[in-house]
């Protein structure tokens, strides 16, 4: 039997950070070592980076909003490739100036064709959505399409084409031709859907929303199974999900813990490939207790990831801490929980603030992912409090080395001597169990005799290995009385008595 042992040494490279670890009752240990913290952005005063993915030639592709000054007067959609050290290789800002912009801005990178797809609002929230394809090598727009007003889209790749999930009223998944942006096919998810995550493997699509988790067949959109969130979280507030190589689905969300909506709690679920629920796990982000007075602890899920060996499930989010007086701290802290994929148990939790920016709220935007070498790449944001901050906020990538060690559980200790145990039960009718121990491989003969020394039956005869051994003696064919059972090996002879009473 194998257990996961993950050894932890969290080494944070930024000075002045406060971090707290949750304790686990399990014997597993976790090892996360932060190896780098890389500032990223578009060169503005208050940029928002909402998505990151590996890019061409070892770079990162980031997408989000470009905000040029501290007044937050307007934003534009931003997309860029940055080096491993955070240096901008190229970037583009596009769209109309706007006071309000979409946090659904999302960017995906096609590593086969070296293209970037981006979906974002242009202008105010009631303006249309644009989806565009960008040549990541030559830095130019290949095509751009306009979609509905006041909608939000989430993007994934499927067999070289683009899947675009429209959330909100009449939620729909569109299959878009990567060559020209034309809609090839579509299917509806049904009614109003909130949430913004979906995953693809083969011809299957998993959709994770605040209302349900579902699996569909591509490209037809045939519903294979759907599981409502209502029995677990009603309502769910911020839902993300992912899948492993076996097609098991992992879901994490925030939800109102109590009917008075005082506390927001975390929830994680695991579904088998066929939709069967395998486990569920609920926990608070900062303090596992309800407050005497109604307090909103702001435990929000911002993303999830599963490591390449499918042993740990990471939930990214934000929590509010308690101050020294016991009151809730106004600053939100970045938060990360690591769960076992086997049973959902919490292996480790951590929460921290970034003291590089005074009064900063620290978030994890859209979580992170595991790269090809199984490093955990996390997308974070440190933002100063207030409507017009005096210091620029900072988006950053934080990269962790993850050490997952499969430790073999020690087997039973081998006997140090030959032993023959007293049978049980004794007296017995009609069966009893006889156990014996061998410290080494040897010839074994276990025989039952009556009090006259006559052989009644042989229970074991032959070569046997070291360890604990067990046999059953059935006395239903024999008369009541005392019997002897004898263990004979190459090294020893041991005799015990037993009594059959009918």
Secondary structure, 3 states (H helix, E strand, C coil): CEEEEECCCCCCCCCCCEEEEECCCCCCCCEEEEEEEEEECCCCCCCEEEEEEECHHHCEEEEEEECCCCCCCCEEEEEEEECCCCCEEEEEEEEEEECCCCCCCEEEEECCCCEEEEEEECCCCCCEEEEEEEECCCCEEEEEEEEEECCEEEEEEECCEEEEEEEECCCEEEEECCCCCCEEEEEECCCCECCCEEEEECCEEEEECCCEEEEEECCCCEEEEEEECCCCCCCECCCEEEECCCCCEEEEEEEECCCCCCCEEEEEEEECCCCCEEEEEEECCCCCCCCCCCCCCCCEEEEEEECCCCCEEEEEEEEEEECCCCCEEEEEEEEEEEEECCCCCEEEEEEEECCCCCCEEEEEEEEEEECCCCCEEEEEEEEECCCCCCCCCEEEEEEEEEEEEEEECCCCCCCCCCEECCCECCCECCEEEEEEEECCCEEEEEEEEECCCCEEEEEEEEEECCEEEEEEEECCCCCCEEEEEEEEECCCEEEEEEEECC
